[in-house]
């Protein structure tokens, strides 16, 4: 049933049909399949094959999240942080972000970092923000790379470091993050030739952590 849902959703071997995909996902979801519950949540969240319904999306994400689905845990965290489909609750956001973050989900790691930075749902903690932001940045998550670059630029939670700031801002900019590109270019104007050369070498040699 789940596989049929995927086939209809993607138009693989059958004509693409969101309504049919929805029906098959629902049947598999009612049997407790987490992947189907997650996909059903996505369809309600995006309004595919059914009117957009954030509350219904949250309901299905929760069922998948409670079975340990990291994608569903992350999405549920986003919904609690934004108050979308559920009442805004940063403590709940923190709970679901953390579960997904500990499974290696970069989006959840960055979400958790932002909660630590702002003191939402957790005690404000620059070190905690840095730790989780770095994990997401190391995986190649552009927004986390930008934030980490700013932390090094302004010395938040660590000592200021122009070379590291240039590295992370450059990596974010390479993924299309405009603000990162602007800040990197401004930073480059203040760096020594040796520091700039070192930073560029780090950018060239960087590889994401899997």
N, C-alpha and C positions, 0 to 999 in steps of 0.2 A: 504493500500500500504506500509506504513511504517512497519507495523507488518510483512508483507510478506518479506520485506527486512531483518528484524531481523532474521526471520526463516531461510532464505537462508544463511545468514551470519554465523549463528551458527549451521546450520544443524539440526534444531529442527523440527521434523515432515516431513522434506523433506531432500533430499540429499544436503549436503553443496555445495554451488555454489556462489562464489564471484561475478561472472558476473551477475547472476540473482539478487543478493542482490543489486548490483550497480544500475541495471535498476529500481528496485522498489523504492530504496532510491531517485533516480533522479525524478521519477514521483511525489513522495510525496514532494520533495524539491521544485519542480516547483509550487506546490500549497501553498508554504510558510511555511511548517512545519519545525520548528527550529531543532527538534531532528533529522529529516532526513537530513537536511542541514549539521548538525554537523557530522553525520555518513558518509555522502558522502565526506565531507572534510577529514575525517580520512582515507577513502579508497584511495583517491588521495595522501594523505600524506604518506601512508604506501605502496602504489603500490599494493593494493589488488583488483583484478578483472579489473585493468586498469593500464597502465604505470604510474609510480610515477611522480607526477606533483605538486611541491610545490606551484606554482602560482595558480593553480586551487584549491588546498586545501585551500589556503588563501582566495580565492574568496568565497567559501562555508562557511568557518568558519566566515567570516565577516557577511554574511547574517544571520547566526544563532546568532552571537554575538550582532548584532543590534537589535535582538528580546529579548536580555537579557539572552541568554544561557551562564552560567558561564564557562562551559568547553570550549566552543568555544572562549569566551573572553580570557581565559587563553592561549589557543593554539595560538590565534592571537597575544597576547602579546609576546609569545616565538618567533614567526616568525619575528616580528618587531625587537626584541632584537638581534636576530641572523642574520637578513638580509636574511631570507630563504623564497623564494617565493614572497618577497616584498623587497623594498629598506630598509636598516637598518634605523630605526627611533626610538630613545629612547623615544621621547615625546609620540609617538603613543603606544609604548610598555607600558609606564607608564599608559597611559589612559586605555588600555584594562586590564592590570594587576589590576589596582585599582578597576575597576568595578567588576571583579571576586573576588578580595580580600574582598571587602565589602560584598559580598554574602557568605563569609566564605571559599573560595577555598584556601587550604593551599599552593598549588604550586604557585598560584598567589601572595599570601601574601609574600612568600619567594622571588619571582621574584621582587616584589616591594621593599622589603628590600635590595636586592642587588643593585637596581638602586639608592636608597638613600645612600647606603654605598659608591658607586662609583661616585655619582653626575652625573648620566647619565639620561637625560630627566627631572631631578628635581635638585634642589640645594642640594649639598652634606649635609647630615644631619645624624649624628650618632644616634641621638635620634629617628628619623624616622625609620632608619634601625633597631634599637633595637625593637621598638614597633611592627613592622610588622614581624620581625624575631621571636619574642616571640609568636605572635599569631599562626604562622605556627608550631613552636616547640611544643606549648601546644597541638596542634592537633595530634602530633606524626610524623611530617614531618622530616625525618632523616637528610637531609642536613641542615635544619634550626636548628635542635638540635645541630649539629656539630658547626655551625657558632655561635650560642648563647654560647656554651661552650667556644669557642675561645674569644668571647667578655668578658666573665667573667674571663678567664685566663689572658688576656692582659689588661683588664680595658678599653675597648673601648666603650665609651658611658655610662659607669657606673663604679663603684668602683670595683677593682679586688676582686674576691671571689673564693677561691679554692674549697669550698664545692659545690657551684653552678656550677662551671666549671666541677667538677667531675661528678655531676648529669647529666648534659646535654651531656657531652662526652660519658658517660656510656650508656645513652639512645640511642644515635646515633650508638654506637658500637654494641648494642644488635640487631640492624636492619642490621648489616653487614657492617657498615661503618668502613673500616680498619684504615684509618688515625685517626679517633676518638678514636679507641681502643689503638693505639700507644701513642697518646697524653695523654689519661687517665692514662695509665700505667706509663708514665714518671712523670705525675703529682702526682700520688699516692706515688711515692718514696720521694717526698718533703713534704708530708703532715704529720701532727701530728697524732698519733693513735686516738685521740678523734675526730679530724676533719674528718679522714677517716671513722670512725664508723658512724658519723653523715651523711656523704655523702651517704654511703651505705644504711643507713636506708631510706633516701629520695628516692633513686633509687628503693628500694623494695616497697615503698608505692605509687609511682607515677602512675597516671592514666591520659590518654588523655582527653582533654576537647572536648566535642561533639559540 
